[in-house]
Structures are given as structure tokens and as C-alpha cells.
Amino acid sequence: MSQYLASDKLKAIVEEAVQILEDNPLTEHAWLYLIAIVKDLPIYDDLKQGLKNILENLDILSLFEAKPSLAILAFEVASSQIKYFEDEFR
């Protein structure tokens, strides 16, 4: 079990989730991975720009129309991470 909780394994899962969401923000499990692993901690520094791009380009209306729970998951990730982007979104 400990091999699945190793820091490098968790980072690889988060990295994969970011890559998936860059290609398709309708991928529910990728949002769930970010919520489960990163929670309200800052995302890994080398993945920060990728997540920022996802959030900047996110069409929340499309998410809501496709599946309302996706919009909720995206809001959960955005609200937990926005504080770590300082003034980058202003």
C-alpha cells in the first residue's frame, strides 16, 4: 500500500490529471484526483502553470451543461488553488 502513497507516485498522478484536463476538461476522474491528492495545498511548482492555463481557459458553462457535477468539481479545484496564484488572475 505504501508504494501507492509515495510522494513521487502521487505527483505522477497529479501530473497526469493536469495533462488530461489540458486536453479534455470534461474528464471527471482527473478533477477528482486533484481534489483527493492536492486538496487545498499548493499544487507542485512545475505543474502550476498547467493548472493555471486550465483554469483560465475553463468554460464553466460547458462543464455545467455536460454534467453539473463537473462544474462543482472544477469550482472546488479553482477555489482551493486560486490563493496560490497571488495576483496572476487579476
Biopython code that builds the backbone (N, CA, C, O; Angstrom):
import numpy as np
from Bio.PDB.StructureBuilder import StructureBuilder

atoms = [
    (1, "MET", "N", (0.815, -1.192, 0.000)),
    (1, "MET", "CA", (0.000, 0.000, 0.000)),
    (1, "MET", "C", (0.863, 1.263, 0.000)),
    (1, "MET", "O", (0.519, 2.250, -0.650)),
    (2, "SER", "N", (1.972, 1.233, 0.720)),
    (2, "SER", "CA", (2.812, 2.426, 0.831)),
    (2, "SER", "C", (3.377, 2.865, -0.514)),
    (2, "SER", "O", (3.654, 4.049, -0.703)),
    (3, "GLN", "N", (3.555, 1.937, -1.452)),
    (3, "GLN", "CA", (4.077, 2.291, -2.769)),
    (3, "GLN", "C", (3.101, 3.203, -3.514)),
    (3, "GLN", "O", (3.521, 4.013, -4.341)),
    (4, "TYR", "N", (1.802, 3.078, -3.226)),
    (4, "TYR", "CA", (0.801, 3.912, -3.885)),
    (4, "TYR", "C", (0.720, 5.306, -3.266)),
    (4, "TYR", "O", (0.216, 6.241, -3.888)),
    (5, "LEU", "N", (1.213, 5.434, -2.059)),
    (5, "LEU", "CA", (1.182, 6.709, -1.351)),
    (5, "LEU", "C", (2.518, 7.428, -1.375)),
    (5, "LEU", "O", (2.658, 8.485, -0.759)),
    (6, "ALA", "N", (3.486, 6.887, -2.062)),
    (6, "ALA", "CA", (4.798, 7.524, -2.163)),
    (6, "ALA", "C", (4.649, 8.870, -2.867)),
    (6, "ALA", "O", (3.846, 9.017, -3.789)),
    (7, "SER", "N", (5.418, 9.826, -2.429)),
    (7, "SER", "CA", (5.334, 11.190, -2.953)),
    (7, "SER", "C", (5.476, 11.251, -4.472)),
    (7, "SER", "O", (4.731, 11.967, -5.141)),
    (8, "ASP", "N", (6.430, 10.502, -5.011)),
    (8, "ASP", "CA", (6.631, 10.547, -6.458)),
    (8, "ASP", "C", (5.449, 9.933, -7.216)),
    (8, "ASP", "O", (5.129, 10.373, -8.320)),
    (9, "LYS", "N", (4.809, 8.935, -6.639)),
    (9, "LYS", "CA", (3.630, 8.323, -7.258)),
    (9, "LYS", "C", (2.458, 9.302, -7.248)),
    (9, "LYS", "O", (1.747, 9.440, -8.244)),
    (10, "LEU", "N", (2.265, 9.976, -6.123)),
    (10, "LEU", "CA", (1.181, 10.957, -6.025)),
    (10, "LEU", "C", (1.398, 12.111, -7.001)),
    (10, "LEU", "O", (0.458, 12.581, -7.640)),
    (11, "LYS", "N", (2.639, 12.556, -7.106)),
    (11, "LYS", "CA", (2.934, 13.636, -8.054)),
    (11, "LYS", "C", (2.664, 13.183, -9.485)),
    (11, "LYS", "O", (2.141, 13.959, -10.284)),
    (12, "ALA", "N", (3.003, 11.968, -9.816)),
    (12, "ALA", "CA", (2.755, 11.447, -11.162)),
    (12, "ALA", "C", (1.262, 11.408, -11.468)),
    (12, "ALA", "O", (0.848, 11.686, -12.593)),
    (13, "ILE", "N", (0.464, 11.067, -10.479)),
    (13, "ILE", "CA", (-0.992, 11.055, -10.671)),
    (13, "ILE", "C", (-1.510, 12.471, -10.914)),
    (13, "ILE", "O", (-2.347, 12.688, -11.790)),
    (14, "VAL", "N", (-1.013, 13.429, -10.140)),
    (14, "VAL", "CA", (-1.429, 14.827, -10.312)),
    (14, "VAL", "C", (-0.976, 15.340, -11.677)),
    (14, "VAL", "O", (-1.732, 16.024, -12.367)),
    (15, "GLU", "N", (0.241, 15.014, -12.060)),
    (15, "GLU", "CA", (0.748, 15.437, -13.365)),
    (15, "GLU", "C", (-0.118, 14.878, -14.494)),
    (15, "GLU", "O", (-0.447, 15.588, -15.445)),
    (16, "GLU", "N", (-0.477, 13.622, -14.381)),
    (16, "GLU", "CA", (-1.342, 13.009, -15.390)),
    (16, "GLU", "C", (-2.714, 13.681, -15.418)),
    (16, "GLU", "O", (-3.278, 13.905, -16.489)),
    (17, "ALA", "N", (-3.242, 13.999, -14.251)),
    (17, "ALA", "CA", (-4.541, 14.672, -14.180)),
    (17, "ALA", "C", (-4.500, 16.030, -14.873)),
    (17, "ALA", "O", (-5.428, 16.383, -15.601)),
    (18, "VAL", "N", (-3.437, 16.788, -14.654)),
    (18, "VAL", "CA", (-3.291, 18.093, -15.301)),
    (18, "VAL", "C", (-3.212, 17.913, -16.819)),
    (18, "VAL", "O", (-3.854, 18.653, -17.565)),
    (19, "GLN", "N", (-2.441, 16.953, -17.269)),
    (19, "GLN", "CA", (-2.325, 16.707, -18.711)),
    (19, "GLN", "C", (-3.673, 16.316, -19.312)),
    (19, "GLN", "O", (-4.028, 16.778, -20.396)),
    (20, "ILE", "N", (-4.407, 15.481, -18.625)),
    (20, "ILE", "CA", (-5.730, 15.059, -19.107)),
    (20, "ILE", "C", (-6.666, 16.262, -19.196)),
    (20, "ILE", "O", (-7.375, 16.426, -20.189)),
    (21, "LEU", "N", (-6.671, 17.098, -18.169)),
    (21, "LEU", "CA", (-7.567, 18.252, -18.149)),
    (21, "LEU", "C", (-7.181, 19.299, -19.185)),
    (21, "LEU", "O", (-8.041, 20.030, -19.676)),
    (22, "GLU", "N", (-5.899, 19.380, -19.521)),
    (22, "GLU", "CA", (-5.486, 20.291, -20.593)),
    (22, "GLU", "C", (-6.109, 19.859, -21.916)),
    (22, "GLU", "O", (-6.467, 20.700, -22.740)),
    (23, "ASP", "N", (-6.238, 18.566, -22.118)),
    (23, "ASP", "CA", (-6.820, 18.035, -23.350)),
    (23, "ASP", "C", (-8.344, 17.959, -23.297)),
    (23, "ASP", "O", (-9.021, 18.193, -24.298)),
    (24, "ASN", "N", (-8.872, 17.630, -22.123)),
    (24, "ASN", "CA", (-10.307, 17.432, -22.009)),
    (24, "ASN", "C", (-10.787, 17.734, -20.590)),
    (24, "ASN", "O", (-10.726, 16.869, -19.717)),
    (25, "PRO", "N", (-11.263, 18.959, -20.356)),
    (25, "PRO", "CA", (-11.717, 19.324, -19.014)),
    (25, "PRO", "C", (-13.009, 18.620, -18.586)),
    (25, "PRO", "O", (-13.489, 18.838, -17.474)),
    (26, "LEU", "N", (-13.572, 17.786, -19.452)),
    (26, "LEU", "CA", (-14.777, 17.029, -19.104)),
    (26, "LEU", "C", (-14.448, 15.684, -18.467)),
    (26, "LEU", "O", (-15.334, 14.851, -18.277)),
    (27, "THR", "N", (-13.182, 15.474, -18.141)),
    (27, "THR", "CA", (-12.737, 14.205, -17.575)),
    (27, "THR", "C", (-12.860, 14.252, -16.051)),
    (27, "THR", "O", (-12.017, 14.811, -15.350)),
    (28, "GLU", "N", (-13.926, 13.652, -15.577)),
    (28, "GLU", "CA", (-14.271, 13.741, -14.160)),
    (28, "GLU", "C", (-13.193, 13.192, -13.228)),
    (28, "GLU", "O", (-12.884, 13.811, -12.209)),
    (29, "HIS", "N", (-12.624, 12.049, -13.563)),
    (29, "HIS", "CA", (-11.658, 11.444, -12.643)),
    (29, "HIS", "C", (-10.419, 12.321, -12.459)),
    (29, "HIS", "O", (-9.793, 12.275, -11.400)),
    (30, "ALA", "N", (-10.056, 13.112, -13.456)),
    (30, "ALA", "CA", (-8.887, 13.992, -13.313)),
    (30, "ALA", "C", (-9.159, 15.081, -12.273)),
    (30, "ALA", "O", (-8.291, 15.397, -11.459)),
    (31, "TRP", "N", (-10.365, 15.653, -12.300)),
    (31, "TRP", "CA", (-10.728, 16.640, -11.270)),
    (31, "TRP", "C", (-10.709, 16.001, -9.889)),
    (31, "TRP", "O", (-10.232, 16.595, -8.923)),
    (32, "LEU", "N", (-11.232, 14.783, -9.809)),
    (32, "LEU", "CA", (-11.269, 14.089, -8.520)),
    (32, "LEU", "C", (-9.868, 13.786, -7.990)),
    (32, "LEU", "O", (-9.628, 13.878, -6.787)),
    (33, "TYR", "N", (-8.942, 13.426, -8.885)),
    (33, "TYR", "CA", (-7.559, 13.195, -8.451)),
    (33, "TYR", "C", (-6.957, 14.464, -7.852)),
    (33, "TYR", "O", (-6.287, 14.411, -6.820)),
    (34, "LEU", "N", (-7.195, 15.605, -8.500)),
    (34, "LEU", "CA", (-6.657, 16.860, -7.969)),
    (34, "LEU", "C", (-7.237, 17.162, -6.593)),
    (34, "LEU", "O", (-6.518, 17.583, -5.687)),
    (35, "ILE", "N", (-8.527, 16.947, -6.444)),
    (35, "ILE", "CA", (-9.171, 17.203, -5.153)),
    (35, "ILE", "C", (-8.643, 16.244, -4.087)),
    (35, "ILE", "O", (-8.345, 16.657, -2.967)),
    (36, "ALA", "N", (-8.530, 14.989, -4.432)),
    (36, "ALA", "CA", (-8.112, 13.986, -3.450)),
    (36, "ALA", "C", (-6.662, 14.124, -3.029)),
    (36, "ALA", "O", (-6.336, 13.916, -1.860)),
    (37, "ILE", "N", (-5.791, 14.469, -3.958)),
    (37, "ILE", "CA", (-4.360, 14.489, -3.658)),
    (37, "ILE", "C", (-3.879, 15.866, -3.236)),
    (37, "ILE", "O", (-3.172, 15.997, -2.237)),
    (38, "VAL", "N", (-4.249, 16.884, -3.980)),
    (38, "VAL", "CA", (-3.737, 18.223, -3.701)),
    (38, "VAL", "C", (-4.556, 18.912, -2.614)),
    (38, "VAL", "O", (-4.017, 19.624, -1.767)),
    (39, "LYS", "N", (-5.852, 18.688, -2.656)),
    (39, "LYS", "CA", (-6.791, 19.324, -1.713)),
    (39, "LYS", "C", (-6.564, 20.827, -1.719)),
    (39, "LYS", "O", (-6.624, 21.453, -2.777)),
    (40, "ASP", "N", (-6.305, 21.416, -0.558)),
    (40, "ASP", "CA", (-6.101, 22.867, -0.507)),
    (40, "ASP", "C", (-4.634, 23.246, -0.330)),
    (40, "ASP", "O", (-4.317, 24.384, 0.015)),
    (41, "LEU", "N", (-3.747, 22.291, -0.566)),
    (41, "LEU", "CA", (-2.315, 22.586, -0.576)),
    (41, "LEU", "C", (-1.931, 23.141, -1.941)),
    (41, "LEU", "O", (-2.643, 22.895, -2.915)),
    (42, "PRO", "N", (-0.846, 23.872, -2.044)),
    (42, "PRO", "CA", (-0.445, 24.359, -3.372)),
    (42, "PRO", "C", (-0.041, 23.197, -4.272)),
    (42, "PRO", "O", (0.599, 22.243, -3.829)),
    (43, "ILE", "N", (-0.420, 23.293, -5.524)),
    (43, "ILE", "CA", (-0.040, 22.262, -6.485)),
    (43, "ILE", "C", (1.474, 22.313, -6.668)),
    (43, "ILE", "O", (2.096, 23.339, -6.394)),
    (44, "TYR", "N", (2.056, 21.242, -7.116)),
    (44, "TYR", "CA", (3.502, 21.178, -7.349)),
    (44, "TYR", "C", (3.922, 22.339, -8.253)),
    (44, "TYR", "O", (3.233, 22.665, -9.220)),
    (45, "ASP", "N", (5.056, 22.956, -7.926)),
    (45, "ASP", "CA", (5.511, 24.147, -8.663)),
    (45, "ASP", "C", (5.578, 23.936, -10.172)),
    (45, "ASP", "O", (5.174, 24.813, -10.937)),
    (46, "ASP", "N", (6.077, 22.796, -10.603)),
    (46, "ASP", "CA", (6.229, 22.576, -12.039)),
    (46, "ASP", "C", (4.906, 22.260, -12.743)),
    (46, "ASP", "O", (4.870, 22.151, -13.969)),
    (47, "LEU", "N", (3.826, 22.112, -11.981)),
    (47, "LEU", "CA", (2.506, 21.878, -12.569)),
    (47, "LEU", "C", (1.600, 23.103, -12.445)),
    (47, "LEU", "O", (0.479, 23.116, -12.953)),
    (48, "LYS", "N", (2.100, 24.116, -11.770)),
    (48, "LYS", "CA", (1.302, 25.316, -11.501)),
    (48, "LYS", "C", (0.845, 26.005, -12.786)),
    (48, "LYS", "O", (-0.321, 26.384, -12.904)),
    (49, "GLN", "N", (1.743, 26.167, -13.735)),
    (49, "GLN", "CA", (1.383, 26.851, -14.982)),
    (49, "GLN", "C", (0.328, 26.067, -15.761)),
    (49, "GLN", "O", (-0.590, 26.659, -16.327)),
    (50, "GLY", "N", (0.451, 24.764, -15.792)),
    (50, "GLY", "CA", (-0.537, 23.938, -16.477)),
    (50, "GLY", "C", (-1.912, 24.079, -15.860)),
    (50, "GLY", "O", (-2.904, 24.206, -16.577)),
    (51, "LEU", "N", (-1.983, 24.058, -14.530)),
    (51, "LEU", "CA", (-3.267, 24.233, -13.855)),
    (51, "LEU", "C", (-3.809, 25.631, -14.086)),
    (51, "LEU", "O", (-5.010, 25.809, -14.292)),
    (52, "LYS", "N", (-2.937, 26.617, -14.053)),
    (52, "LYS", "CA", (-3.368, 27.999, -14.315)),
    (52, "LYS", "C", (-3.984, 28.109, -15.706)),
    (52, "LYS", "O", (-5.019, 28.755, -15.874)),
    (53, "ASN", "N", (-3.366, 27.491, -16.696)),
    (53, "ASN", "CA", (-3.900, 27.514, -18.057)),
    (53, "ASN", "C", (-5.268, 26.847, -18.124)),
    (53, "ASN", "O", (-6.174, 27.343, -18.793)),
    (54, "ILE", "N", (-5.412, 25.731, -17.435)),
    (54, "ILE", "CA", (-6.702, 25.035, -17.407)),
    (54, "ILE", "C", (-7.780, 25.942, -16.831)),
    (54, "ILE", "O", (-8.861, 26.076, -17.403)),
    (55, "LEU", "N", (-7.480, 26.560, -15.705)),
    (55, "LEU", "CA", (-8.473, 27.401, -15.036)),
    (55, "LEU", "C", (-8.800, 28.653, -15.850)),
    (55, "LEU", "O", (-9.951, 29.088, -15.886)),
    (56, "GLU", "N", (-7.796, 29.226, -16.498)),
    (56, "GLU", "CA", (-8.032, 30.418, -17.318)),
    (56, "GLU", "C", (-8.906, 30.114, -18.536)),
    (56, "GLU", "O", (-9.716, 30.945, -18.945)),
    (57, "ASN", "N", (-8.743, 28.949, -19.100)),
    (57, "ASN", "CA", (-9.457, 28.595, -20.324)),
    (57, "ASN", "C", (-10.725, 27.779, -20.071)),
    (57, "ASN", "O", (-11.382, 27.334, -21.012)),
    (58, "LEU", "N", (-11.053, 27.594, -18.839)),
    (58, "LEU", "CA", (-12.182, 26.756, -18.476)),
    (58, "LEU", "C", (-13.502, 27.402, -18.890)),
    (58, "LEU", "O", (-13.768, 28.560, -18.569)),
    (59, "ASP", "N", (-14.310, 26.648, -19.596)),
    (59, "ASP", "CA", (-15.655, 27.085, -19.974)),
    (59, "ASP", "C", (-16.622, 26.421, -18.999)),
    (59, "ASP", "O", (-17.118, 25.320, -19.239)),
    (60, "ILE", "N", (-16.872, 27.106, -17.915)),
    (60, "ILE", "CA", (-17.664, 26.526, -16.835)),
    (60, "ILE", "C", (-19.088, 26.225, -17.279)),
    (60, "ILE", "O", (-19.701, 25.277, -16.788)),
    (61, "LEU", "N", (-19.619, 27.017, -18.197)),
    (61, "LEU", "CA", (-20.966, 26.775, -18.702)),
    (61, "LEU", "C", (-21.024, 25.449, -19.456)),
    (61, "LEU", "O", (-21.979, 24.687, -19.300)),
    (62, "SER", "N", (-20.009, 25.172, -20.272)),
    (62, "SER", "CA", (-19.957, 23.890, -20.982)),
    (62, "SER", "C", (-19.859, 22.724, -20.008)),
    (62, "SER", "O", (-20.485, 21.683, -20.201)),
    (63, "LEU", "N", (-19.069, 22.913, -18.964)),
    (63, "LEU", "CA", (-18.974, 21.870, -17.943)),
    (63, "LEU", "C", (-20.326, 21.637, -17.287)),
    (63, "LEU", "O", (-20.759, 20.499, -17.104)),
    (64, "PHE", "N", (-20.978, 22.728, -16.939)),
    (64, "PHE", "CA", (-22.278, 22.612, -16.263)),
    (64, "PHE", "C", (-23.311, 21.961, -17.169)),
    (64, "PHE", "O", (-24.110, 21.140, -16.719)),
    (65, "GLU", "N", (-23.294, 22.327, -18.440)),
    (65, "GLU", "CA", (-24.246, 21.735, -19.379)),
    (65, "GLU", "C", (-23.960, 20.258, -19.618)),
    (65, "GLU", "O", (-24.887, 19.461, -19.765)),
    (66, "ALA", "N", (-22.692, 19.891, -19.658)),
    (66, "ALA", "CA", (-22.319, 18.497, -19.877)),
    (66, "ALA", "C", (-22.683, 17.645, -18.664)),
    (66, "ALA", "O", (-23.255, 16.562, -18.791)),
    (67, "LYS", "N", (-22.342, 18.152, -17.507)),
    (67, "LYS", "CA", (-22.599, 17.414, -16.268)),
    (67, "LYS", "C", (-22.399, 18.390, -15.108)),
    (67, "LYS", "O", (-21.266, 18.786, -14.832)),
    (68, "PRO", "N", (-23.463, 18.778, -14.434)),
    (68, "PRO", "CA", (-23.335, 19.765, -13.354)),
    (68, "PRO", "C", (-22.279, 19.418, -12.306)),
    (68, "PRO", "O", (-21.626, 20.310, -11.764)),
    (69, "SER", "N", (-22.112, 18.139, -12.023)),
    (69, "SER", "CA", (-21.109, 17.770, -11.013)),
    (69, "SER", "C", (-19.693, 18.127, -11.459)),
    (69, "SER", "O", (-18.831, 18.376, -10.617)),
    (70, "LEU", "N", (-19.439, 18.157, -12.766)),
    (70, "LEU", "CA", (-18.123, 18.575, -13.261)),
    (70, "LEU", "C", (-17.848, 20.027, -12.916)),
    (70, "LEU", "O", (-16.733, 20.379, -12.530)),
    (71, "ALA", "N", (-18.860, 20.867, -13.054)),
    (71, "ALA", "CA", (-18.692, 22.278, -12.710)),
    (71, "ALA", "C", (-18.372, 22.429, -11.227)),
    (71, "ALA", "O", (-17.546, 23.259, -10.846)),
    (72, "ILE", "N", (-19.022, 21.634, -10.402)),
    (72, "ILE", "CA", (-18.761, 21.681, -8.959)),
    (72, "ILE", "C", (-17.327, 21.244, -8.659)),
    (72, "ILE", "O", (-16.645, 21.865, -7.844)),
    (73, "LEU", "N", (-16.875, 20.185, -9.311)),
    (73, "LEU", "CA", (-15.501, 19.722, -9.106)),
    (73, "LEU", "C", (-14.493, 20.778, -9.548)),
    (73, "LEU", "O", (-13.507, 21.032, -8.856)),
    (74, "ALA", "N", (-14.743, 21.392, -10.703)),
    (74, "ALA", "CA", (-13.839, 22.435, -11.198)),
    (74, "ALA", "C", (-13.802, 23.620, -10.236)),
    (74, "ALA", "O", (-12.734, 24.171, -9.968)),
    (75, "PHE", "N", (-14.966, 24.012, -9.718)),
    (75, "PHE", "CA", (-15.006, 25.101, -8.732)),
    (75, "PHE", "C", (-14.243, 24.728, -7.470)),
    (75, "PHE", "O", (-13.568, 25.570, -6.878)),
    (76, "GLU", "N", (-14.346, 23.481, -7.062)),
    (76, "GLU", "CA", (-13.616, 23.016, -5.878)),
    (76, "GLU", "C", (-12.104, 23.171, -6.078)),
    (76, "GLU", "O", (-11.404, 23.676, -5.201)),
    (77, "VAL", "N", (-11.617, 22.737, -7.224)),
    (77, "VAL", "CA", (-10.189, 22.862, -7.518)),
    (77, "VAL", "C", (-9.796, 24.331, -7.612)),
    (77, "VAL", "O", (-8.817, 24.757, -7.000)),
    (78, "ALA", "N", (-10.558, 25.099, -8.374)),
    (78, "ALA", "CA", (-10.228, 26.515, -8.560)),
    (78, "ALA", "C", (-10.228, 27.265, -7.230)),
    (78, "ALA", "O", (-9.315, 28.045, -6.956)),
    (79, "SER", "N", (-11.239, 27.033, -6.414)),
    (79, "SER", "CA", (-11.322, 27.773, -5.151)),
    (79, "SER", "C", (-10.224, 27.370, -4.171)),
    (79, "SER", "O", (-9.823, 28.171, -3.326)),
    (80, "SER", "N", (-9.740, 26.145, -4.275)),
    (80, "SER", "CA", (-8.671, 25.731, -3.363)),
    (80, "SER", "C", (-7.290, 26.175, -3.846)),
    (80, "SER", "O", (-6.352, 26.233, -3.050)),
    (81, "GLN", "N", (-7.150, 26.484, -5.125)),
    (81, "GLN", "CA", (-5.843, 26.822, -5.690)),
    (81, "GLN", "C", (-5.652, 28.303, -5.984)),
    (81, "GLN", "O", (-4.515, 28.768, -6.060)),
    (82, "ILE", "N", (-6.723, 29.046, -6.149)),
    (82, "ILE", "CA", (-6.629, 30.441, -6.586)),
    (82, "ILE", "C", (-5.747, 31.278, -5.652)),
    (82, "ILE", "O", (-5.066, 32.202, -6.097)),
    (83, "LYS", "N", (-5.765, 30.958, -4.391)),
    (83, "LYS", "CA", (-4.973, 31.741, -3.429)),
    (83, "LYS", "C", (-3.469, 31.575, -3.649)),
    (83, "LYS", "O", (-2.685, 32.401, -3.181)),
    (84, "TYR", "N", (-3.067, 30.543, -4.338)),
    (84, "TYR", "CA", (-1.644, 30.306, -4.587)),
    (84, "TYR", "C", (-1.140, 30.954, -5.871)),
    (84, "TYR", "O", (0.047, 30.876, -6.190)),
    (85, "PHE", "N", (-2.037, 31.587, -6.599)),
    (85, "PHE", "CA", (-1.634, 32.256, -7.831)),
    (85, "PHE", "C", (-1.403, 33.749, -7.620)),
    (85, "PHE", "O", (-1.199, 34.492, -8.580)),
    (86, "GLU", "N", (-1.436, 34.179, -6.375)),
    (86, "GLU", "CA", (-1.191, 35.573, -5.997)),
    (86, "GLU", "C", (-2.047, 36.501, -6.854)),
    (86, "GLU", "O", (-3.271, 36.372, -6.859)),
    (87, "ASP", "N", (-1.444, 37.410, -7.562)),
    (87, "ASP", "CA", (-2.194, 38.380, -8.359)),
    (87, "ASP", "C", (-2.248, 37.990, -9.835)),
    (87, "ASP", "O", (-2.582, 38.823, -10.678)),
    (88, "GLU", "N", (-1.932, 36.767, -10.153)),
    (88, "GLU", "CA", (-1.846, 36.349, -11.547)),
    (88, "GLU", "C", (-3.188, 36.361, -12.268)),
    (88, "GLU", "O", (-3.211, 36.434, -13.497)),
    (89, "PHE", "N", (-4.307, 36.291, -11.547)),
    (89, "PHE", "CA", (-5.623, 36.273, -12.175)),
    (89, "PHE", "C", (-6.296, 37.633, -12.142)),
    (89, "PHE", "O", (-7.419, 37.775, -12.626)),
    (90, "ARG", "N", (-5.649, 38.614, -11.594)),
    (90, "ARG", "CA", (-6.275, 39.951, -11.501)),
    (90, "ARG", "C", (-5.940, 40.791, -12.672)),
    (90, "ARG", "O", (-6.380, 41.937, -12.755)),
]
sb = StructureBuilder()
sb.init_structure("model")
sb.init_model(0)
sb.init_chain("A")
sb.init_seg("    ")
for serial, (resi, resn, name, xyz) in enumerate(atoms, 1):
    if name == "N":
        sb.init_residue(resn, " ", resi, " ")
    sb.init_atom(name, np.array(xyz, "f"), 0.0, 1.0, " ", f" {name:<3s}", serial, name[0])
structure = sb.get_structure()
